[in-house]
Amino acid sequence: MTRPSPLAAFATAAILLTLTACKGEEKACVPGSTQTCVCPGVQQGAQACAADGARWEPCVCVAPDPAALRRAKVSECNALIAVANNGVQSIEKGTKAGTDQGGSSELKMMADAMDKVAADAAQVKLTTAELQKFSGEYQAMAKDLAKAARDLASAADANDAEKSNRAQAAIEKAIRQEDPIVDSLNRFCQAP
């Protein structure tokens, strides 16, 4: 029968003693510190560390000011709608200034304009979930339209009728998506 070495017993005792000593010093947080927390409705609250550092106190949520929320909604709606309107104006200016009416260079300008619309919409700071959804849908539609316009320009340059038909169908599909997105956005923005 082998007996445990005294050194192994000493090492085990030292480890247990260290673990027990450290256990009493653990703190969940620094007493008096605060942090943000999430409240219902996606607003932020604050919570403080308990005096003993053992836990965070419950999250304190303050009801948002309805007038401030309305002002933020109106401001965000206006910013997103301005991006869409600027995109349409940019396309209209490009088609008026273009020398290649209906040609591939006009399609490429339209694609560039729609890429810019998508990028600009992504830059609008939105706090409302509904507006974030509309923005995402509009960005996806703009990117789809840009891709289809480039595909159609490429097909026209290559005289590829089959590719041209597919690209034209993709353009029509993207364009059909715009009205429902814009209508929903306008309804949301006009609602109290």
C-alpha positions in Angstrom: 0.0 0.0 0.0 1.3 3.4 -0.9 0.8 6.4 1.2 0.5 9.9 0.0 3.6 11.9 0.0 3.7 14.7 2.7 4.6 17.1 -0.1 1.4 16.3 -2.1 -0.7 16.6 1.1 0.9 20.0 1.8 0.2 21.2 -1.8 -3.4 20.1 -1.6 -3.9 21.9 1.7 -2.3 25.1 0.3 -4.5 25.1 -2.7 -7.6 24.6 -0.6 -6.6 27.4 1.7 -5.9 29.8 -1.2 -9.2 29.0 -2.8 -11.1 29.6 0.5 -9.2 32.9 1.1 -9.9 34.2 -2.4 -13.5 33.3 -2.3 -14.2 35.8 0.4 -12.6 38.6 -1.6 -14.8 38.2 -4.8 -17.0 41.2 -5.6 -19.5 41.5 -8.4 -18.8 45.2 -8.8 -17.0 48.2 -7.4 -19.2 49.7 -4.6 -20.7 53.0 -5.7 -20.1 52.4 -9.5 -22.9 52.6 -12.0 -23.6 51.0 -15.4 -26.3 51.2 -18.0 -29.0 48.6 -18.2 -31.8 47.8 -20.6 -35.3 48.7 -19.8 -38.6 47.6 -21.5 -39.1 49.4 -24.7 -35.4 49.4 -25.7 -34.7 52.5 -23.6 -31.7 52.6 -21.3 -31.7 52.8 -17.5 -29.0 52.8 -14.9 -28.0 50.6 -12.0 -25.6 51.1 -9.1 -23.3 48.6 -7.4 -24.4 47.7 -3.9 -22.4 49.2 -1.0 -20.8 45.8 -0.2 -19.9 45.2 -3.9 -21.7 41.8 -3.9 -24.3 42.6 -6.5 -25.8 45.2 -8.9 -28.9 46.9 -7.6 -32.1 46.7 -9.8 -32.2 48.7 -13.0 -33.8 52.1 -12.6 -35.9 53.0 -15.6 -37.3 56.4 -16.2 -40.4 56.8 -18.4 -39.4 58.6 -21.6 -40.7 62.1 -22.3 -43.5 61.7 -25.0 -42.7 65.0 -26.6 -39.0 64.2 -26.8 -39.9 60.8 -28.4 -42.2 62.5 -30.9 -39.5 65.1 -31.8 -36.9 62.2 -32.3 -39.4 60.3 -34.5 -40.1 63.3 -36.7 -36.4 64.1 -37.0 -35.5 60.5 -37.9 -38.4 60.2 -40.3 -37.3 63.5 -42.1 -33.7 62.3 -42.3 -34.7 58.9 -43.9 -37.2 60.5 -46.2 -34.7 63.1 -47.3 -32.2 60.3 -48.3 -34.9 58.6 -50.4 -35.9 61.9 -52.1 -32.3 62.9 -52.8 -31.8 59.5 -54.4 -34.8 60.0 -56.7 -33.6 63.5 -57.6 -30.1 62.3 -58.3 -31.5 59.7 -60.7 -33.7 62.3 -62.4 -30.7 64.7 -62.8 -28.6 61.9 -64.2 -31.2 60.9 -66.8 -31.6 64.6 -67.9 -27.9 65.2 -68.2 -27.1 61.8 -69.8 -26.2 61.8 -73.4 -26.8 58.1 -73.8 -30.5 58.0 -73.2 -31.5 54.5 -72.3 -28.0 53.3 -72.7 -25.5 51.5 -70.5 -23.9 54.6 -69.1 -27.2 55.9 -67.9 -27.9 52.5 -66.2 -24.5 52.7 -64.6 -25.2 56.2 -63.3 -28.5 54.9 -61.9 -26.7 52.0 -60.2 -24.2 54.4 -58.6 -27.0 56.7 -57.4 -28.8 53.7 -55.8 -25.6 52.5 -54.1 -25.2 56.0 -52.7 -28.9 56.0 -51.5 -28.2 52.7 -49.7 -25.0 54.0 -48.1 -26.6 57.3 -47.1 -29.6 55.4 -45.6 -27.2 53.2 -43.6 -25.6 56.4 -42.1 -28.9 57.8 -40.8 -28.9 57.3 -37.0 -32.2 55.7 -36.1 -33.4 54.7 -32.6 -36.9 53.5 -33.5 -37.2 49.8 -34.4 -39.8 50.5 -37.1 -37.6 53.1 -38.8 -34.6 50.8 -38.7 -36.8 48.1 -40.4 -37.9 50.6 -43.1 -34.3 51.7 -43.6 -33.0 48.1 -44.0 -35.8 47.3 -46.5 -35.0 50.5 -48.5 -31.3 49.8 -48.5 -31.9 46.2 -49.7 -34.2 47.5 -52.5 -31.7 50.1 -53.5 -28.8 47.6 -53.6 -31.0 45.1 -55.6 -31.9 47.9 -58.1 -28.2 48.9 -58.4 -27.1 45.4 -59.1 -29.9 44.8 -61.7 -29.1 48.1 -63.4 -25.4 47.1 -63.7 -26.4 43.7 -65.0 -28.7 45.3 -67.6 -25.9 47.7 -68.7 -23.5 44.7 -69.0 -26.1 42.8 -71.0 -26.7 45.7 -73.3 -23.0 46.2 -73.9 -22.7 42.5 -74.7 -25.9 42.4 -76.8 -27.0 39.4 -74.6 -30.8 39.3 -74.9 -31.3 36.5 -72.3 -29.2 38.3 -69.6 -30.9 41.6 -70.5 -34.4 40.0 -69.9 -33.3 38.6 -66.5 -31.8 42.0 -65.5 -35.0 43.9 -66.7 -37.1 41.5 -64.6 -34.9 42.1 -61.6 -35.2 45.9 -62.0 -39.0 45.7 -62.2 -39.1 43.5 -59.1 -36.9 46.0 -57.1 -39.0 48.9 -58.3 -42.2 47.2 -57.2 -40.8 46.9 -53.7 -40.2 50.7 -53.4 -43.8 51.9 -53.3 -44.9 49.6 -50.4 -41.8 50.5 -48.4 -42.3 54.3 -48.9 -46.0 54.0 -48.3 -45.4 52.2 -45.0 -42.7 54.7 -44.0 -45.0 57.6 -44.7 -47.9 56.1 -42.7 -45.6 55.4 -39.8 -44.1 58.9 -39.9 -47.5 60.6 -40.2 -49.0 58.7 -37.3 -49.0 60.4 -33.9 
